[in-house]
Every structure is written in structure tokens, then in C-alpha cells.
């Protein structure tokens, strides 16, 4: 949390972006992450929280919420590329594979298009576990311009 007098970090401006720029972060999904996500969102589906229930599903064990992985994409966009100041406009998602407790998820965003007239940037988004996509899609964000 920011305190008074502390400077605000600014992400990249539209003029600093180019097609092909990429950023990523890596997170290991823990049981506590899944439980906290369920608590915050109210999504208490037992496939995420109940080992006995999950054992009887096609997955055979508890899996993370798909939107937890999508949240890692949001973290890349909001902290790194473009970073603070960017405003999410849309996110398309395709869920490909389950994410399990202990999986290391790499969330990556790559600039694919820049609309300078509208100050919008399109990014290919993906989350990978062991090099395989678990979530992929496309995001559109509004990015601030440098002051004239």
C-alpha cells in the first residue's frame, strides 16, 4: 500500500511499446492460493477444495480455479507490460488443461498490435505449465500517452 508522499510507479507509455515486446511472471500454485481465491471470489466448487470429491472427477485430484491462472495474466499486464497505468478493456480466454497444486505457472503477454489513434494495445496472453498452454487468449488494454 502506498503512503503519502510516496511516488507512483508509472508503467510503459504507448510510445515506448512495440510489437513483439514480451513480459512474463512465474508463480507456483499452492493450496493456500486456491483457498484464498475461493474465499475472495466465493467460488467454492469442491473440485478445487475437496480432495475426496476431486478424486472422483476426471482430474483425479484438486485443481486450481481457471481464473486464478487468468489472474496471473492480469498481474503481468498491471505490473510489467504495459504496467501501472494500463486499463484492461477486454480479455478472451481458452482453458486448455488443469493446473494442479504445486504446478509452476508461467504467465506471458506479448504485444501483437498497437492502435496509436485509440491508445490501445492488443496482447497475446498465455499461461504455461511445463511448457504446455493451460490458458491462452488475447487482451486489449488502454495505455497512457507521454505528456506532450
C-alpha positions as CSV (number, residue, x, y, z in Angstrom):
1,X,0.0,0.0,0.0
2,X,1.2,3.5,-0.9
3,X,1.8,6.1,1.8
4,X,1.5,9.9,1.4
5,X,4.4,11.4,-0.3
6,X,5.5,8.1,-1.9
7,X,5.9,8.4,-5.7
8,X,3.6,6.5,-8.0
9,X,5.3,4.0,-10.4
10,X,4.3,4.5,-14.0
11,X,4.3,1.7,-16.5
12,X,5.3,2.0,-20.1
13,X,3.7,4.7,-22.2
14,X,2.2,3.9,-25.6
15,X,5.2,5.5,-27.3
16,X,7.5,3.0,-25.5
17,X,5.7,-0.1,-26.8
18,X,6.4,-2.1,-29.9
19,X,5.0,-5.2,-31.5
20,X,6.9,-8.3,-30.2
21,X,7.6,-7.0,-26.7
22,X,7.1,-9.7,-24.1
23,X,6.9,-10.0,-20.3
24,X,6.2,-12.9,-18.0
25,X,6.0,-13.9,-14.4
26,X,6.2,-17.3,-12.7
27,X,4.1,-18.4,-9.8
28,X,3.9,-21.8,-8.1
29,X,0.2,-22.6,-7.2
30,X,-0.1,-23.5,-3.6
31,X,-3.1,-24.9,-1.6
32,X,-3.3,-21.6,0.2
33,X,-3.6,-19.7,-3.1
34,X,-6.6,-21.9,-4.2
35,X,-8.3,-21.5,-0.8
36,X,-7.7,-17.7,-0.8
37,X,-9.1,-17.4,-4.3
38,X,-12.2,-19.4,-3.3
39,X,-12.6,-17.2,-0.2
40,X,-12.2,-13.9,-2.1
41,X,-14.5,-14.9,-5.1
42,X,-17.0,-17.1,-3.4
43,X,-16.2,-19.9,-5.9
44,X,-16.4,-22.9,-3.6
45,X,-16.6,-25.6,-6.3
46,X,-15.5,-28.8,-4.5
47,X,-13.2,-29.8,-7.4
48,X,-11.0,-27.0,-6.1
49,X,-11.4,-27.5,-2.3
50,X,-12.4,-31.1,-1.5
51,X,-9.8,-33.8,-2.2
52,X,-12.3,-36.7,-1.8
53,X,-14.8,-35.0,-4.2
54,X,-12.0,-34.1,-6.7
55,X,-10.6,-37.7,-6.6
56,X,-13.9,-38.9,-8.2
57,X,-13.7,-36.3,-11.1
58,X,-11.9,-36.7,-14.5
59,X,-8.9,-34.8,-12.9
60,X,-8.4,-37.3,-10.1
61,X,-7.3,-34.6,-7.7
62,X,-7.9,-31.0,-6.7
63,X,-7.3,-28.4,-9.4
64,X,-6.9,-24.6,-9.3
65,X,-9.6,-22.3,-10.5
66,X,-9.0,-21.4,-14.1
67,X,-9.5,-17.7,-13.3
68,X,-6.6,-18.0,-10.8
69,X,-4.3,-18.5,-13.8
70,X,-6.1,-15.8,-15.7
71,X,-5.3,-13.5,-12.7
72,X,-1.6,-14.1,-13.3
73,X,-2.1,-12.7,-16.8
74,X,-3.7,-9.6,-15.2
75,X,-0.6,-9.3,-12.9
76,X,1.7,-9.3,-16.0
77,X,-0.4,-6.5,-17.6
78,X,-0.8,-4.5,-14.5
79,X,2.8,-4.6,-13.2
80,X,5.1,-5.1,-16.2
81,X,3.7,-4.9,-19.7
82,X,2.4,-2.3,-20.1
83,X,2.4,-1.9,-16.3
84,X,0.9,0.6,-13.9
85,X,-1.5,3.0,-15.7
86,X,-2.8,0.4,-18.2
87,X,-6.5,-0.2,-18.2
88,X,-7.9,-3.6,-19.1
89,X,-10.6,-3.3,-21.8
90,X,-11.1,-7.0,-22.6
91,X,-9.7,-10.5,-22.2
92,X,-10.6,-13.6,-24.2
93,X,-9.6,-16.9,-22.6
94,X,-9.5,-20.5,-23.5
95,X,-8.9,-23.0,-20.8
96,X,-6.7,-25.9,-22.2
97,X,-5.5,-28.0,-19.2
98,X,-6.0,-28.2,-15.5
99,X,-3.5,-26.5,-13.1
100,X,-2.7,-28.6,-10.0
101,X,-1.3,-27.8,-6.6
102,X,2.4,-27.4,-6.9
103,X,2.4,-26.5,-10.6
104,X,4.7,-23.7,-11.7
105,X,2.7,-21.4,-14.0
106,X,4.4,-19.0,-16.4
107,X,2.1,-16.2,-17.4
108,X,3.3,-14.4,-20.6
109,X,1.9,-11.4,-22.5
110,X,3.2,-10.4,-26.0
111,X,2.3,-7.2,-27.8
112,X,0.7,-8.1,-31.2
113,X,-0.9,-4.8,-32.2
114,X,-0.8,-1.2,-31.4
115,X,-3.6,1.2,-32.2
116,X,-2.0,4.6,-31.7
117,X,-5.1,6.5,-32.7
118,X,-7.1,4.9,-29.8
119,X,-4.1,4.4,-27.5
120,X,-5.0,0.7,-27.3
121,X,-2.6,-2.3,-27.3
122,X,-3.5,-5.9,-28.1
123,X,-1.5,-8.7,-26.5
124,X,-1.4,-12.4,-26.9
125,X,-1.7,-14.0,-23.5
126,X,-0.8,-17.5,-22.3
127,X,-0.2,-19.4,-19.1
128,X,2.1,-22.4,-19.4
129,X,2.8,-25.4,-17.1
130,X,5.8,-27.5,-18.2
131,X,5.9,-25.6,-21.5
132,X,2.3,-26.5,-22.3
133,X,-0.5,-24.0,-22.5
134,X,-3.1,-24.2,-19.7
135,X,-4.8,-20.9,-20.6
136,X,-4.4,-18.8,-23.7
137,X,-6.2,-15.8,-25.2
138,X,-6.0,-12.2,-26.1
139,X,-6.1,-9.0,-24.1
140,X,-6.8,-5.4,-25.1
141,X,-5.6,-2.6,-22.8
142,X,-5.7,1.2,-22.9
143,X,-2.3,2.7,-22.4
144,X,-1.4,6.3,-21.3
145,X,0.5,8.5,-23.7
146,X,3.5,10.6,-22.8
147,X,2.6,14.2,-22.0
148,X,3.2,16.5,-25.0
